[in-house]
Amino acid sequence: MELKAEELTQYNGTDPSKPIYVALKGRIFDVSNGKSFYGPGGPYAMFAGKDASRALAKMTKNEEDITADLQGLSDKEIGVLTDWENKFVAKYPVVGRVVS
């Protein structure tokens, strides 16, 4: 499945008939099993329906960092993102990718 970033926003957990998706480095993960974390009211709900790569790399929940843009990240931040990516791969199915 391929989704544009604006299409991905439909999978933010507000529609209970749709799965919850979070993208990392352009790969879309179905995080519906983690609804208590990524669903409405969850501690990571702000990442649902978005590519959260930069925010996870920087370990922040700031709205301006919830983006796929990796420019200017340090090697350490890229390493943190890789750790997150490995956790997601181990825990959630990849269902597609974000396209422009």
Secondary structure as a PSIPRED ss2 file (coil, helix, strand):
# PSIPRED VFORMAT (PSIPRED V4.0)

   1 M C   1.000  0.000  0.000
   2 E E   0.000  0.000  1.000
   3 L E   0.000  0.000  1.000
   4 K E   0.000  0.000  1.000
   5 A H   0.000  1.000  0.000
   6 E H   0.000  1.000  0.000
   7 E H   0.000  1.000  0.000
   8 L H   0.000  1.000  0.000
   9 T H   0.000  1.000  0.000
  10 Q H   0.000  1.000  0.000
  11 Y H   0.000  1.000  0.000
  12 N C   1.000  0.000  0.000
  13 G C   1.000  0.000  0.000
  14 T C   1.000  0.000  0.000
  15 D C   1.000  0.000  0.000
  16 P C   1.000  0.000  0.000
  17 S C   1.000  0.000  0.000
  18 K C   1.000  0.000  0.000
  19 P C   1.000  0.000  0.000
  20 I C   1.000  0.000  0.000
  21 Y E   0.000  0.000  1.000
  22 V E   0.000  0.000  1.000
  23 A E   0.000  0.000  1.000
  24 L E   0.000  0.000  1.000
  25 K C   1.000  0.000  0.000
  26 G C   1.000  0.000  0.000
  27 R E   0.000  0.000  1.000
  28 I E   0.000  0.000  1.000
  29 F E   0.000  0.000  1.000
  30 D E   0.000  0.000  1.000
  31 V C   1.000  0.000  0.000
  32 S H   0.000  1.000  0.000
  33 N H   0.000  1.000  0.000
  34 G H   0.000  1.000  0.000
  35 K H   0.000  1.000  0.000
  36 S H   0.000  1.000  0.000
  37 F H   0.000  1.000  0.000
  38 Y H   0.000  1.000  0.000
  39 G C   1.000  0.000  0.000
  40 P C   1.000  0.000  0.000
  41 G C   1.000  0.000  0.000
  42 G C   1.000  0.000  0.000
  43 P C   1.000  0.000  0.000
  44 Y C   1.000  0.000  0.000
  45 A H   0.000  1.000  0.000
  46 M H   0.000  1.000  0.000
  47 F H   0.000  1.000  0.000
  48 A C   1.000  0.000  0.000
  49 G C   1.000  0.000  0.000
  50 K C   1.000  0.000  0.000
  51 D E   0.000  0.000  1.000
  52 A C   1.000  0.000  0.000
  53 S H   0.000  1.000  0.000
  54 R H   0.000  1.000  0.000
  55 A H   0.000  1.000  0.000
  56 L H   0.000  1.000  0.000
  57 A H   0.000  1.000  0.000
  58 K H   0.000  1.000  0.000
  59 M C   1.000  0.000  0.000
  60 T C   1.000  0.000  0.000
  61 K C   1.000  0.000  0.000
  62 N C   1.000  0.000  0.000
  63 E H   0.000  1.000  0.000
  64 E H   0.000  1.000  0.000
  65 D H   0.000  1.000  0.000
  66 I C   1.000  0.000  0.000
  67 T C   1.000  0.000  0.000
  68 A C   1.000  0.000  0.000
  69 D C   1.000  0.000  0.000
  70 L C   1.000  0.000  0.000
  71 Q C   1.000  0.000  0.000
  72 G C   1.000  0.000  0.000
  73 L C   1.000  0.000  0.000
  74 S C   1.000  0.000  0.000
  75 D H   0.000  1.000  0.000
  76 K H   0.000  1.000  0.000
  77 E H   0.000  1.000  0.000
  78 I H   0.000  1.000  0.000
  79 G H   0.000  1.000  0.000
  80 V H   0.000  1.000  0.000
  81 L H   0.000  1.000  0.000
  82 T H   0.000  1.000  0.000
  83 D H   0.000  1.000  0.000
  84 W H   0.000  1.000  0.000
  85 E H   0.000  1.000  0.000
  86 N H   0.000  1.000  0.000
  87 K H   0.000  1.000  0.000
  88 F H   0.000  1.000  0.000
  89 V H   0.000  1.000  0.000
  90 A H   0.000  1.000  0.000
  91 K H   0.000  1.000  0.000
  92 Y C   1.000  0.000  0.000
  93 P C   1.000  0.000  0.000
  94 V E   0.000  0.000  1.000
  95 V E   0.000  0.000  1.000
  96 G E   0.000  0.000  1.000
  97 R E   0.000  0.000  1.000
  98 V E   0.000  0.000  1.000
  99 V E   0.000  0.000  1.000
 100 S C   1.000  0.000  0.000
